[in-house]
């Protein structure tokens, strides 16, 4: 440990000094009280009494020595129970600060109470720091992977046009615009997820009805679904909420796009309702649904199932972020022959 007196030595010195002070104070208090009682004639010494000052000093010194040894023994045990785990936490903290995020404090068998809770909380914090660091690394790698394909296509097409391999015509320009639009959409998706995860997703709240919003989106949704062999079924009941209409529409579009990419062609159903003081929006398709090992992870960034056909893996993460920013919840439900994503939002207050 750097600089200063260690905690164990401070505890030992403090308890030893306390023991001596208590013995001396008790002895002095005894003499003062006895002298006061004698002066007030409450106590009278016999005429043949002899001085006991020497014995008193000897007893006092013996008690001081005994108290000091007892305090030293107690202090050493107390220091071992307090200073050792605190020292272990300090060493682990320095290792983590130096970049070793795998460092943990081993559980000590002779600690309990607040000290054991401190060790557990420290290890929990270290686990979260390590996961965050790993997530950042993985996030960067996946972003690079998602950006690489459209950028490679753009670079190849532009290089081909420069070398006169591809004619610069409307078809080439349309292809380049398609890649640029995909890049812009990916960047916006990344921005939305990042803002949602950091709790900084801007919301312009107003009183809206989920049923009205979905009804207004129906033509756009059908234009997305029908070319892929889907039809749209609406079961819309009033569902008033306090929400950002633009973000709600973004979430609905993400859910529909997710179904279009991963579900079997069928009649896709969107239902809204209001019950038990909450508004609900449910998107139901004909499956095959999420793999069981993905049901919890599907709402994280860049998670894709085995049947993935395109997409960035950000759709459900965006929905979760938007719903969470509104104080709501989203969950996946497996139904007989169907799959459903259920969004619940707080009502108008």
Secondary structure as UniProt FT lines:
FT   HELIX           7..39
FT   TURN            40..41
FT   TURN            47..48
FT   HELIX           53..97
FT   TURN            98..99
FT   TURN            101..102
FT   TURN            109..110
FT   HELIX           113..162
FT   TURN            163..164
FT   HELIX           170..197
FT   TURN            198..199
FT   STRAND          206..209
FT   HELIX           210..225
FT   HELIX           226..228
FT   STRAND          231..236
FT   STRAND          240..243
FT   HELIX           245..262
FT   STRAND          267..275
FT   TURN            276..277
FT   STRAND          278..285
FT   HELIX           292..294
FT   TURN            295..299
FT   TURN            301..302
FT   TURN            306..307
FT   HELIX           315..325
FT   TURN            326..327
FT   STRAND          329..335
FT   TURN            336..337
FT   STRAND          338..346
//
